[in-house]
């Protein structure tokens, strides 16, 4: 009710150096009650779990080693700490903590630690089981790592949030990309369980079912967010469903008990590689429903065309790159005089870690997404510099369009309402004004076109209430000629996508909003700030 600080705990993770990938960024802690007292669990960028008394903030001495547990001990050598960390809330299922890891995803070697998932006793801190995301000898899926590449290949981790169905006793893992993101010649095969949704029995760690969305991934299309668990009404039947949003513009929907797709998913032929030593999958899975929610692939018709001058410049720029459909594989930088493939969506496109929100009454799914493209290319590894990967991505990633604008047509940042009874988009609206004050656009009187860097990587997910949809916006200029700053919490009409309320903030609202009741009044709160802004918690009280 007041925001007064009751206690504070510092895990002192900084003493072991800067965590990998996300740095000091952290996405939340977890609460669990053992029947007597509540506990707070936090996983750190140093691969440790701390257990705190929820009332006092003191370490729970009976957990692990005096209140903390080292997730690497007995699983990986301590040197793996240079590459591994953790920055997501821990999943807790019937007294078992289920934990993944964040792993450095730009290695110069095919040898990396694998992101095996662990089950930890929430009372004692003892490890109960390990699920090998890169299968080991004799396990299901090991044959998808040809030439014994399972022995040294890594990543394939679960860096995002894990979803829990305590009634079934199942957890749902959004698994990421194998080593390395854009070249797989040293890990031929489909590479299970990379870029898959994996359902495990939380008590034993045994695999119940899985679905691989990308075979032999070369695009960094890891599953970025917690799968959404819901009961769907489709064609007159009720389905215990799991919805898995993806970066590549697809929404994958399964019966969460059996793993059967709710709508058919087809294997379709895709473009093949020209990179020496690479071996692409001949097909990739394409859901027939729901419909794709962002642009997939790029053609000349997708290039920005606000004016004839802008379109002509866009065509000139595009001649330097390979354009093609979704799953066009990376090329060697400089091959045929070109600078690589324009990948759409990019690895930062589509949905990111904030995920989606579901309304059980209307069967609507809501989410923020990005219409972002980037470069996909590889260069030979420089053995003189100790690089042992045959090929790897070396940059640049960005492609600047005409006069500093995006190369493709708007909208760029979007908010979407999708009807999950039919798998169709009910509405799609731009999120934010976008670069309409650009010198080449300011006289065109454009409606909002959204921001391409609208914060899917940095801001959280949506909050769905009975009456409204809340989505944050973080846009701080740096990618356009004209300066801009949009730091908003917005409320949308759930039926139409119309903005009905917005609040301009001084601090970037990076966190996902949450709501709670206190003394008969409803509040909405979120974490904000960070980076060069002071971190804070903001709370809004709804009218009494």
C-alpha positions as CSV (number, residue, x, y, z in Angstrom):
1,X,0.0,0.0,0.0
2,X,2.9,2.5,0.7
3,X,5.9,1.3,-1.2
4,X,8.1,1.5,2.0
5,X,11.1,-0.8,1.9
6,X,10.7,-3.8,4.3
7,X,14.1,-5.3,3.6
8,X,16.8,-5.5,1.0
9,X,19.2,-8.3,0.0
10,X,22.3,-8.0,-2.1
11,X,23.5,-11.3,-3.7
12,X,26.8,-9.6,-4.6
13,X,26.9,-11.3,-7.9
14,X,29.1,-8.5,-9.2
15,X,32.0,-9.9,-7.3
16,X,32.3,-12.6,-9.9
17,X,32.4,-10.2,-12.9
18,X,29.9,-9.0,-15.5
19,X,27.3,-11.7,-16.3
20,X,27.1,-12.9,-19.9
21,X,24.7,-11.6,-22.6
22,X,22.3,-9.4,-20.6
23,X,24.9,-8.1,-18.2
24,X,23.3,-6.8,-15.0
25,X,19.8,-7.1,-16.3
26,X,17.5,-9.3,-14.3
27,X,13.8,-10.2,-15.0
28,X,12.4,-11.1,-11.6
29,X,12.4,-13.2,-8.5
30,X,10.1,-16.1,-7.5
31,X,7.8,-16.7,-4.5
32,X,7.1,-20.1,-2.9
33,X,5.3,-21.1,0.3
34,X,6.3,-24.4,2.0
35,X,3.1,-24.5,4.0
36,X,4.7,-22.7,6.9
37,X,6.6,-19.7,5.6
38,X,7.1,-18.0,2.3
39,X,10.4,-18.0,0.4
40,X,11.9,-15.7,-2.2
41,X,14.2,-17.4,-4.7
42,X,16.6,-15.5,-7.0
43,X,18.8,-16.9,-9.7
44,X,21.9,-14.8,-10.4
45,X,24.1,-14.0,-13.4
46,X,26.8,-16.1,-11.6
47,X,24.7,-19.3,-11.8
48,X,23.7,-19.4,-8.1
49,X,20.3,-19.6,-6.4
50,X,19.6,-17.7,-3.2
51,X,16.7,-18.6,-0.9
52,X,15.4,-15.8,1.3
53,X,12.7,-15.7,4.0
54,X,9.9,-13.7,2.4
55,X,9.2,-11.8,5.7
56,X,12.7,-10.9,6.8
57,X,14.9,-11.1,3.6
58,X,17.3,-13.3,5.6
59,X,19.0,-16.3,4.0
60,X,17.2,-19.7,4.6
61,X,20.1,-21.5,6.2
62,X,18.5,-25.0,5.5
63,X,18.6,-24.4,1.7
64,X,21.8,-25.5,0.0
65,X,25.0,-24.2,1.5
66,X,23.7,-21.7,4.1
67,X,21.0,-20.3,1.9
68,X,22.5,-20.6,-1.6
69,X,23.2,-23.2,-4.2
70,X,25.8,-23.3,-7.0
71,X,24.1,-24.5,-10.2
72,X,27.4,-25.4,-11.9
73,X,28.7,-27.7,-9.1
74,X,28.7,-31.3,-10.3
75,X,27.3,-30.3,-13.8
76,X,29.9,-28.1,-15.5
77,X,33.5,-27.1,-14.6
78,X,33.8,-23.7,-12.9
79,X,35.3,-22.3,-16.1
80,X,31.8,-22.5,-17.6
81,X,30.9,-19.5,-15.4
82,X,32.6,-17.3,-17.9
83,X,29.9,-18.3,-20.4
84,X,26.8,-19.1,-18.3
85,X,24.5,-17.1,-16.1
86,X,20.8,-16.7,-15.2
87,X,18.5,-13.7,-15.3
88,X,14.9,-15.0,-15.4
89,X,12.5,-15.8,-12.6
90,X,12.8,-19.4,-11.5
91,X,9.9,-21.7,-12.2
92,X,8.6,-23.7,-9.2
93,X,6.4,-26.7,-9.7
94,X,5.1,-28.6,-6.7
95,X,8.2,-27.9,-4.6
96,X,10.7,-28.3,-7.4
97,X,12.6,-25.4,-8.8
98,X,13.1,-25.8,-12.5
99,X,16.0,-23.7,-13.8
100,X,17.7,-23.0,-17.1
101,X,20.5,-20.7,-18.0
102,X,21.7,-17.8,-20.2
103,X,24.8,-18.7,-22.3
104,X,27.1,-16.4,-24.3
105,X,25.7,-16.7,-27.8
106,X,28.6,-15.3,-29.9
107,X,31.3,-17.9,-29.4
108,X,34.3,-18.3,-31.6
109,X,34.5,-22.0,-31.0
110,X,32.0,-24.9,-31.6
111,X,32.9,-26.1,-28.1
112,X,30.5,-24.6,-25.5
113,X,28.7,-25.7,-22.4
114,X,25.2,-27.0,-23.0
115,X,22.2,-25.4,-21.2
116,X,20.9,-28.5,-19.5
117,X,17.9,-27.9,-17.3
118,X,17.9,-28.8,-13.6
119,X,15.3,-29.7,-11.0
120,X,16.2,-28.4,-7.5
121,X,14.4,-29.3,-4.3
122,X,12.9,-26.0,-3.1
123,X,13.2,-27.0,0.6
124,X,16.7,-28.4,0.7
125,X,18.5,-27.1,-2.4
126,X,19.5,-30.6,-3.5
127,X,19.6,-31.4,-7.2
128,X,16.8,-33.9,-8.1
129,X,17.3,-34.3,-11.8
130,X,19.0,-33.0,-15.0
131,X,17.4,-32.9,-18.4
132,X,19.9,-32.8,-21.2
133,X,18.9,-30.2,-23.8
134,X,21.7,-31.6,-25.9
135,X,21.0,-35.3,-25.7
136,X,23.8,-37.5,-24.4
137,X,24.8,-41.0,-25.6
138,X,21.9,-43.4,-25.7
139,X,19.2,-40.6,-25.2
140,X,16.4,-39.7,-27.5
141,X,17.5,-37.1,-30.0
142,X,21.3,-37.8,-29.9
143,X,21.1,-39.1,-33.5
144,X,20.1,-35.5,-34.6
145,X,23.7,-34.4,-33.8
146,X,25.7,-36.0,-36.6
147,X,29.4,-36.9,-36.3
148,X,29.1,-37.1,-32.5
149,X,28.8,-33.3,-32.4
150,X,26.7,-33.7,-29.2
151,X,30.0,-34.3,-27.4
152,X,31.1,-30.7,-27.8
153,X,28.2,-28.6,-29.0
154,X,26.5,-26.4,-26.4
155,X,24.1,-23.5,-25.8
156,X,20.6,-25.0,-26.6
157,X,19.7,-23.4,-23.3
158,X,16.5,-22.0,-21.6
159,X,17.3,-18.4,-21.0
160,X,13.7,-17.2,-20.8
161,X,10.9,-18.0,-18.4
162,X,9.5,-21.6,-17.9
163,X,5.8,-22.2,-17.6
164,X,4.2,-24.5,-15.0
165,X,1.0,-26.6,-14.8
166,X,1.0,-27.8,-11.2
167,X,-2.2,-29.8,-11.7
168,X,-0.6,-31.9,-14.5
169,X,2.8,-31.7,-12.8
170,X,4.4,-30.5,-16.1
171,X,6.7,-27.7,-17.0
172,X,7.1,-26.2,-20.5
173,X,10.6,-25.2,-21.7
174,X,11.2,-22.6,-24.4
175,X,14.6,-23.8,-25.7
176,X,17.0,-21.6,-27.5
177,X,19.6,-21.9,-30.4
178,X,22.6,-24.3,-30.5
179,X,26.2,-23.2,-30.9
180,X,26.7,-21.0,-33.0
181,X,23.7,-18.9,-34.0
182,X,24.4,-18.6,-37.8
183,X,26.6,-21.5,-38.7
184,X,25.9,-25.2,-38.1
185,X,28.5,-27.0,-40.3
186,X,30.1,-28.4,-37.1
187,X,26.8,-29.7,-35.8
188,X,25.1,-31.2,-38.8
189,X,21.6,-32.6,-38.2
190,X,18.3,-31.3,-36.8
191,X,19.9,-30.6,-33.4
192,X,17.2,-31.6,-30.8
193,X,16.2,-30.1,-28.5
194,X,17.3,-26.7,-29.8
195,X,14.5,-24.2,-30.7
196,X,11.9,-26.5,-29.3
197,X,9.1,-26.5,-26.8
198,X,9.8,-29.3,-24.4
199,X,7.3,-30.6,-21.8
200,X,8.9,-32.3,-18.8
201,X,7.5,-34.1,-15.7
202,X,8.5,-31.6,-13.0
203,X,9.0,-34.3,-10.4
204,X,11.4,-36.5,-12.4
205,X,12.7,-34.4,-15.3
206,X,11.5,-37.0,-17.8
207,X,10.5,-35.7,-21.2
208,X,6.7,-36.0,-21.9
209,X,6.7,-34.5,-25.4
210,X,8.5,-32.0,-27.5
211,X,8.1,-30.0,-30.7
212,X,11.0,-28.6,-32.7
213,X,10.0,-25.3,-34.5
214,X,13.3,-24.8,-36.3
215,X,15.4,-27.7,-37.6
216,X,19.2,-27.0,-37.6
217,X,18.7,-23.4,-36.6
218,X,20.7,-20.7,-38.4
219,X,18.8,-17.6,-37.6
220,X,18.8,-17.2,-33.8
221,X,15.1,-18.0,-33.7
222,X,15.1,-19.3,-30.1
223,X,11.9,-19.3,-28.2
224,X,12.1,-16.0,-26.3
225,X,9.3,-16.1,-23.7
226,X,7.3,-18.2,-21.4
227,X,4.7,-20.3,-23.2
228,X,1.1,-19.2,-22.4
229,X,-1.1,-21.9,-20.7
230,X,-4.8,-21.6,-21.2
231,X,-8.0,-23.5,-21.9
232,X,-9.0,-22.9,-25.5
233,X,-12.4,-23.3,-27.1
234,X,-11.8,-24.5,-30.7
235,X,-14.5,-26.1,-33.0
236,X,-16.7,-26.8,-30.0
237,X,-14.1,-28.6,-27.9
238,X,-12.2,-27.4,-24.9
239,X,-8.4,-28.0,-25.1
240,X,-5.9,-27.6,-22.3
241,X,-3.5,-25.7,-24.5
242,X,0.0,-24.2,-24.5
243,X,0.6,-21.3,-26.8
244,X,4.3,-20.7,-27.8
245,X,4.9,-17.3,-29.4
246,X,8.0,-17.0,-31.5
247,X,10.4,-14.5,-33.0
248,X,9.8,-15.7,-36.6
249,X,6.2,-14.5,-36.7
250,X,4.5,-17.8,-35.9
251,X,2.3,-18.7,-32.9
252,X,2.5,-22.4,-32.2
253,X,-0.5,-24.0,-30.3
254,X,-0.5,-27.4,-28.8
255,X,-2.6,-29.6,-26.5
256,X,-0.4,-29.3,-23.5
257,X,-1.2,-32.8,-22.2
258,X,-0.3,-34.7,-25.4
259,X,1.7,-32.2,-27.5
260,X,-0.6,-32.6,-30.5
261,X,-0.9,-29.4,-32.5
262,X,-4.3,-27.7,-32.2
263,X,-4.1,-26.8,-35.9
264,X,-2.0,-28.7,-38.5
265,X,1.7,-27.8,-38.8
266,X,3.2,-28.6,-42.2
267,X,6.7,-29.3,-43.2
268,X,7.5,-27.1,-46.3
269,X,10.5,-26.9,-48.5
270,X,12.8,-23.9,-47.7
271,X,15.8,-22.3,-49.5
272,X,19.1,-24.2,-49.1
273,X,22.6,-23.0,-48.1
274,X,25.5,-21.9,-50.2
275,X,28.0,-21.8,-47.3
276,X,30.8,-24.4,-47.6
277,X,30.4,-27.2,-45.1
278,X,26.9,-26.2,-44.0
279,X,24.0,-28.6,-44.3
280,X,20.6,-27.0,-44.0
281,X,17.3,-28.8,-43.3
282,X,15.3,-29.3,-46.5
283,X,12.1,-28.4,-44.8
284,X,10.9,-26.3,-41.8
285,X,7.6,-26.5,-39.9
286,X,4.9,-24.0,-40.9
287,X,1.7,-23.7,-38.7
288,X,-1.5,-23.4,-40.8
289,X,-3.0,-21.4,-38.0
290,X,-2.7,-18.9,-36.3
291,X,-1.8,-16.7,-39.2
292,X,1.7,-15.0,-39.2
293,X,1.6,-11.7,-37.3
294,X,4.6,-10.0,-38.8
295,X,6.3,-9.8,-42.2
296,X,8.2,-13.1,-43.0
297,X,10.9,-12.6,-45.6
298,X,11.6,-9.6,-47.8
299,X,10.8,-8.8,-51.4
300,X,11.2,-5.5,-53.3
301,X,7.5,-4.9,-52.6
302,X,8.2,-4.7,-48.9
303,X,10.7,-1.8,-49.3
304,X,9.8,1.6,-47.8
305,X,7.9,3.8,-50.2
306,X,6.7,7.0,-48.4
307,X,7.8,9.0,-51.5
308,X,9.3,8.1,-54.9
309,X,12.6,9.4,-53.8
310,X,12.6,7.2,-50.7
311,X,11.6,4.1,-52.7
312,X,14.3,4.7,-55.3
313,X,16.9,5.0,-52.6
314,X,15.6,1.8,-50.9
315,X,15.9,-0.2,-54.1
316,X,19.4,1.0,-54.6
317,X,20.4,-0.1,-51.0
318,X,18.6,-3.4,-51.4
319,X,20.8,-4.4,-54.4
320,X,23.6,-5.0,-52.0
321,X,21.8,-7.8,-50.2
322,X,20.1,-11.1,-50.8
323,X,16.3,-10.9,-50.5
324,X,14.2,-14.0,-49.9
325,X,11.5,-15.8,-48.0
326,X,11.5,-16.9,-44.4
327,X,14.3,-19.3,-43.5
328,X,16.6,-18.1,-46.3
329,X,19.9,-19.2,-44.8
330,X,22.9,-16.9,-44.1
331,X,25.4,-16.4,-46.9
332,X,29.2,-15.8,-46.8
333,X,29.9,-12.1,-46.4
334,X,31.0,-10.8,-49.8
335,X,29.9,-13.8,-51.8
336,X,28.7,-12.7,-55.3
337,X,29.6,-9.2,-54.2
338,X,26.7,-9.1,-51.7
339,X,26.7,-8.2,-48.0
340,X,24.4,-11.0,-46.7
341,X,20.8,-11.9,-46.4
342,X,18.1,-9.5,-45.2
343,X,16.5,-11.6,-42.5
344,X,12.9,-10.8,-41.6
345,X,12.0,-11.1,-38.8
346,X,15.4,-10.6,-37.3
347,X,16.6,-12.3,-34.2
348,X,15.2,-9.3,-32.3
349,X,11.9,-9.3,-34.3
350,X,8.5,-10.7,-33.6
351,X,7.8,-11.3,-29.9
352,X,10.5,-11.2,-27.4
353,X,10.8,-12.0,-23.7
354,X,7.7,-10.1,-22.6
355,X,5.5,-12.8,-24.3
356,X,1.7,-12.7,-24.6
357,X,-1.4,-12.3,-22.4
358,X,-4.6,-14.3,-22.7
359,X,-8.2,-13.4,-21.8
360,X,-10.0,-16.6,-20.9
361,X,-13.4,-15.0,-21.3
362,X,-13.0,-13.7,-24.8
363,X,-10.3,-16.2,-25.9
364,X,-8.2,-13.3,-27.2
365,X,-4.4,-13.3,-27.1
366,X,-2.6,-10.0,-26.8
367,X,1.0,-9.1,-27.5
368,X,3.5,-6.5,-28.6
369,X,5.8,-7.3,-31.6
370,X,8.4,-5.7,-33.8
371,X,8.6,-5.6,-37.6
372,X,12.5,-5.7,-37.6
373,X,14.9,-7.0,-40.2
374,X,18.7,-7.6,-39.9
375,X,21.6,-9.0,-41.7
376,X,22.4,-12.8,-41.6
377,X,25.9,-13.6,-42.9
378,X,29.0,-15.5,-41.9
379,X,32.8,-15.1,-42.4
380,X,35.5,-17.7,-42.2
381,X,37.0,-18.2,-38.7
382,X,40.4,-16.7,-38.3
383,X,42.6,-19.5,-37.1
384,X,45.5,-17.0,-36.5
385,X,43.3,-15.4,-33.8
386,X,42.4,-18.6,-32.1
387,X,39.0,-19.0,-33.8
388,X,38.1,-22.7,-34.1
389,X,34.6,-22.2,-35.7
390,X,34.8,-22.8,-39.4
391,X,32.4,-19.8,-40.0
392,X,30.8,-17.3,-37.6
393,X,28.8,-14.1,-37.6
394,X,31.2,-11.1,-37.3
395,X,28.8,-8.2,-38.0
396,X,27.5,-5.7,-38.9
397,X,23.9,-6.7,-38.2
398,X,22.1,-3.4,-39.0
399,X,21.1,-2.2,-42.4
400,X,20.2,1.5,-42.5
401,X,17.5,2.5,-45.0
402,X,17.0,5.6,-47.0
403,X,18.0,8.8,-45.2
404,X,18.3,6.9,-41.9
405,X,14.8,5.4,-42.1
406,X,14.0,1.7,-41.9
407,X,14.5,-0.1,-45.2
408,X,11.0,-1.7,-45.1
409,X,7.4,-0.4,-45.0
410,X,5.7,0.4,-41.7
411,X,4.2,-0.4,-39.2
412,X,7.4,-1.1,-37.2
413,X,6.3,-1.5,-33.6
414,X,2.8,-3.1,-33.2
415,X,0.3,-4.3,-30.7
416,X,-1.9,-7.2,-31.7
417,X,-5.2,-8.8,-30.6
418,X,-5.6,-12.3,-31.9
419,X,-8.8,-14.4,-31.7
420,X,-7.6,-17.8,-30.6
421,X,-11.0,-19.5,-31.3
422,X,-10.2,-19.1,-35.0
423,X,-6.4,-18.3,-35.1
424,X,-7.0,-15.0,-36.9
425,X,-5.8,-11.5,-36.1
426,X,-8.7,-9.3,-34.9
427,X,-6.8,-6.1,-34.8
428,X,-3.2,-4.8,-35.3
429,X,-2.2,-1.2,-34.4
430,X,1.0,0.7,-34.6
431,X,2.6,1.2,-31.2
432,X,3.9,4.7,-30.8
433,X,4.1,7.6,-33.3
434,X,7.2,6.4,-35.0
435,X,9.7,8.6,-37.0
436,X,7.0,10.8,-38.6
437,X,8.9,13.9,-37.6
438,X,11.8,12.8,-39.8
439,X,12.8,15.6,-42.3
440,X,11.7,13.5,-45.2
441,X,8.4,12.6,-43.6
442,X,7.3,15.6,-41.5
443,X,5.2,17.2,-44.3
444,X,3.4,14.0,-45.2
445,X,0.9,14.2,-42.2
446,X,1.4,10.5,-41.5
447,X,-0.7,8.7,-38.9
448,X,1.3,6.7,-36.3
449,X,3.6,4.1,-37.8
450,X,5.2,2.7,-34.6
451,X,8.8,2.5,-33.5
452,X,11.1,-0.1,-34.9
453,X,13.2,-0.1,-31.6
454,X,10.1,0.0,-29.4
455,X,11.5,-2.1,-26.6
456,X,10.6,-5.7,-27.1
457,X,14.1,-6.6,-26.0
458,X,14.0,-4.2,-23.0
459,X,10.4,-3.7,-21.9
460,X,8.2,-6.4,-20.5
461,X,5.0,-8.0,-21.7
462,X,1.3,-7.0,-21.6
463,X,-1.1,-7.0,-18.7
464,X,-4.6,-8.2,-19.5
465,X,-7.4,-7.1,-17.2
466,X,-11.2,-7.7,-17.4
467,X,-11.6,-4.3,-19.1
468,X,-8.3,-3.1,-20.5
469,X,-5.0,-4.2,-22.1
470,X,-1.9,-2.4,-20.7
471,X,1.4,-2.3,-22.7
472,X,4.5,-0.3,-22.0
473,X,6.6,1.5,-24.6
474,X,10.3,2.2,-24.4
475,X,11.6,4.3,-27.3
476,X,14.8,6.4,-26.8
477,X,16.1,7.8,-30.0
478,X,19.4,6.8,-31.6
479,X,18.3,5.0,-34.7
480,X,16.7,7.9,-36.7
481,X,17.8,11.3,-37.8
482,X,15.2,13.1,-35.7
483,X,15.5,12.8,-31.9
484,X,12.6,11.1,-30.0
485,X,11.7,9.8,-26.6
486,X,8.5,7.9,-25.8
487,X,8.3,6.3,-22.4
488,X,4.7,5.4,-21.9
489,X,2.3,3.1,-20.1
490,X,-0.7,2.7,-22.4
491,X,-4.1,1.2,-22.0
492,X,-5.8,-0.2,-25.0
493,X,-9.5,-1.1,-25.7
494,X,-9.4,-4.9,-25.9
495,X,-12.0,-5.0,-28.6
496,X,-10.6,-2.5,-31.0
497,X,-6.9,-1.7,-30.1
498,X,-7.8,1.9,-29.6
499,X,-5.6,3.8,-27.1
500,X,-7.9,4.9,-24.3
501,X,-5.3,6.1,-21.8
502,X,-1.6,6.8,-21.6
503,X,0.9,8.0,-19.0
504,X,4.2,9.7,-20.0
505,X,7.0,8.6,-17.7
506,X,10.4,10.1,-16.8
507,X,12.0,6.7,-16.5
508,X,11.8,3.8,-19.0
509,X,9.1,1.3,-18.0
510,X,11.1,-1.8,-18.7
511,X,9.2,-4.2,-16.5
512,X,6.0,-6.1,-17.1
513,X,3.0,-4.5,-15.3
514,X,1.3,-6.5,-12.6
515,X,-1.9,-5.9,-10.7
516,X,-3.0,-6.7,-7.2
517,X,-5.6,-5.8,-4.6
518,X,-4.8,-4.1,-1.3
519,X,-7.4,-3.1,1.3
520,X,-10.2,-3.3,-1.3
521,X,-8.4,-1.1,-3.9
522,X,-6.7,-2.3,-7.2
523,X,-3.2,-1.3,-8.0
524,X,-1.0,-1.6,-11.1
525,X,2.8,-1.7,-10.4
526,X,6.0,-2.3,-12.4
527,X,9.7,-2.0,-12.3
528,X,11.2,0.9,-14.3
529,X,14.6,2.5,-14.8
530,X,18.0,0.8,-15.1
531,X,21.0,1.4,-17.3
532,X,21.6,5.1,-17.1
533,X,18.3,5.7,-15.3
534,X,17.7,5.2,-11.5
535,X,15.8,2.0,-10.9
536,X,12.4,2.4,-9.2
537,X,9.1,0.7,-8.7
538,X,6.0,2.7,-9.9
539,X,2.5,2.0,-8.7
540,X,-0.8,3.3,-10.0
541,X,-4.0,3.2,-8.0
542,X,-7.3,2.7,-9.8
543,X,-10.2,5.0,-8.8
544,X,-12.1,3.8,-5.7
